[in-house]
Amino acid sequence: MYAFEAQASYSWTGDVAGKVWAEALTQKYETAAEGNVRGNVWGLGANVNVAGLGLTAYYYDGKGVGTT
């Protein structure tokens, strides 16, 4: 079976500093109950820091990977 994973991020500094990122995973595996199964998951996130206040947001979705 196989798995592919990708991640990318970008960070910046200044009065408004932060980071954005994206990630994705796809895998194919075999189970005794279901046979060949494909699992996919992806996520997007952002962190922004302004005047001592930091805010982070993250969203992900997936099927067939872990408990998602």
N, C-alpha and C positions, 0 to 999 in steps of 0.2 A: 504494500500500500504506500501512500505518499502523503506529504504535507508541504505546503508552501506558506511562508509568512513574510509580510512586508511591513515596514514601519518608516515613517517620515516625520520630521519635526522641524520647526523654525522658531528661533528665540530672538528677542530684541531687547535692547536696553534704552534708557532715557527716562523722561518724566513719567511716561506710561510704558512700563516694561511688561514683558510677557512671553508666552510660548503657545504655539498651536501644534497639534500633532494628529496623525491619522495612523491607523493600523488595520491590518486585515490578515485573516488566516483561512485557508481552505485545506481540508484533508479528506482523504478517502481511506476507509478502514473496513474491516469485516467483523461482524458479530455472529454468534451462533444463532441468535433469534431472528435477526433481520438480514443476514447476508451482507452484501456490499452496501455501505452507507457513506454518504458524503456529508461532511460537516463544514459549515461556514460561519465566520464571525467577523465583524468589523466594528471599529470604534472611532470617534472623533472627540477631541478635547481642546480646551483653551484655558489658559491661565493669564489673568491681567492683574498687575499691581500698580496702584495709583495712590500716592500720598499715604503710604503705610497700610493701605487696605488691599488685601488680595482676594480675588474672586476666581473660582475654578468651576468649569462646567464640563461634563463628560456625558456622552451618549454611546451606547453600544447596542447591537442587535446580533442575534445568531441563532443557529439551529443545528442540533446534532453535535455540539461541542460542550463537554462538561455538563453543567446544570442549566445551560441556556436553552 
